[in-house]
Amino acid sequence: MAKKILIVSASPVKDGNTTLLIGWFCEGLGAGNVDIEIIRAASLKYKSNGCTACRSCQKIKEYECVIKDEASIVLKKMAAADVIVMATPLYFFGASAQLKLIFDRMFSLYKWDNDAGAMQTVLKGKTLALIASAFEDVGLDALKAPFCLTAEYTGMKFESLLIPNAGVSGAIKNNLEIKNKAIAFGRKISGKP
Ligand SMILES: Cc1cc2nc3c(=O)[nH]c(=O)nc-3n(C[C@H](O)[C@H](O)[C@H](O)COP(=O)(O)O)c2cc1C
């Protein structure tokens, strides 16, 4: 069966560094036995500006967000994916707000039993892959931490491609070294040698 790869592209810039990195990453994934879907987080229509902490998702048996909008559809796709790729520029030492909007609503993909101190999640066993770029060489480790910690907490395998010194949007277009790194990352995630 084809490996399902869901890519959340979370820069507001359509043709910037994040888009370039995703393109090269997909080149590395190759055409064989992968089912790739790319979602542009900045184009999604939301009914709420982030997780409302209503906790209604904890009272239903489905792993679904009760706020029915385009983000809840993405969350369903995450639950069905083998690999979730989050691609973001570094914005003030963290991920873009566009990504954070989705990331917090992944609360609905967990069920907590606080009395028993137990947690179950549909994310367990998947791979979380982070792709991030920054103008400078400071801050990508800070950006990476919440994704890495979440993967650890959740039982997901974590992989990352961090590109410092990428410059402004689109500046990496002719950078062969970065292109090859992104292609290699795609190959790694696809499981190819
Ligand atoms: C609002 C904003 C905040 C940024 N914050 C940082 C930052 O803290 N550190 C840094 O190195 N680059 C920062 N950058 C630069 C971007 O992270 C960098 O140019 C990135 O590669 C852009 O990716 P994109 O073209 O996909 O949007 C910022 C850019 C913007 C627009």
The ligand as a MOL file (V3000), in Angstrom:
LIG
                    3D

  0  0  0     0  0            999 V3000
M  V30 BEGIN CTAB
M  V30 COUNTS 31 33 0 0 0
M  V30 BEGIN ATOM
M  V30 1 C 7.2720 37.8470 10.2820 0
M  V30 2 C 8.6220 37.2630 10.0140 0
M  V30 3 C 9.4200 36.8720 11.0570 0
M  V30 4 C 10.6770 36.3150 10.8330 0
M  V30 5 N 11.4420 35.9510 11.9060 0
M  V30 6 C 12.6870 35.4430 11.6800 0
M  V30 7 C 13.5180 35.1000 12.7790 0
M  V30 8 O 13.1770 35.2670 13.9570 0
M  V30 9 N 14.7610 34.6260 12.4960 0
M  V30 10 C 15.2210 34.4360 11.2170 0
M  V30 11 O 16.3280 33.9790 11.0290 0
M  V30 12 N 14.4090 34.7070 10.1660 0
M  V30 13 C 13.1590 35.2140 10.3630 0
M  V30 14 N 12.3640 35.5150 9.2890 0
M  V30 15 C 12.8160 35.1380 7.9140 0
M  V30 16 C 12.1760 33.8320 7.3890 0
M  V30 17 O 12.1250 32.8290 8.3850 0
M  V30 18 C 12.9600 33.2690 6.2180 0
M  V30 19 O 13.1620 34.2320 5.2310 0
M  V30 20 C 12.2590 32.0490 5.6010 0
M  V30 21 O 13.1610 31.2920 4.8440 0
M  V30 22 C 11.0880 32.4750 4.7430 0
M  V30 23 O 10.3960 31.3630 4.2570 0
M  V30 24 P 9.1780 31.5540 3.2180 0
M  V30 25 O 9.7430 32.2000 2.0270 0
M  V30 26 O 8.6470 30.2020 2.9500 0
M  V30 27 O 8.1430 32.3930 3.9150 0
M  V30 28 C 11.1260 36.1310 9.5020 0
M  V30 29 C 10.3240 36.5440 8.4290 0
M  V30 30 C 9.0920 37.1240 8.6830 0
M  V30 31 C 8.2460 37.5800 7.5080 0
M  V30 END ATOM
M  V30 BEGIN BOND
M  V30 1 1 1 2
M  V30 2 1 2 3
M  V30 3 2 2 30
M  V30 4 2 3 4
M  V30 5 1 4 5
M  V30 6 1 4 28
M  V30 7 2 5 6
M  V30 8 1 6 7
M  V30 9 1 6 13
M  V30 10 2 7 8
M  V30 11 1 7 9
M  V30 12 1 9 10
M  V30 13 2 10 11
M  V30 14 1 10 12
M  V30 15 2 12 13
M  V30 16 1 13 14
M  V30 17 1 14 15
M  V30 18 1 14 28
M  V30 19 1 15 16
M  V30 20 1 16 17
M  V30 21 1 16 18
M  V30 22 1 18 19
M  V30 23 1 18 20
M  V30 24 1 20 21
M  V30 25 1 20 22
M  V30 26 1 22 23
M  V30 27 1 23 24
M  V30 28 2 24 25
M  V30 29 1 24 26
M  V30 30 1 24 27
M  V30 31 2 28 29
M  V30 32 1 29 30
M  V30 33 1 30 31
M  V30 END BOND
M  V30 END CTAB
M  END
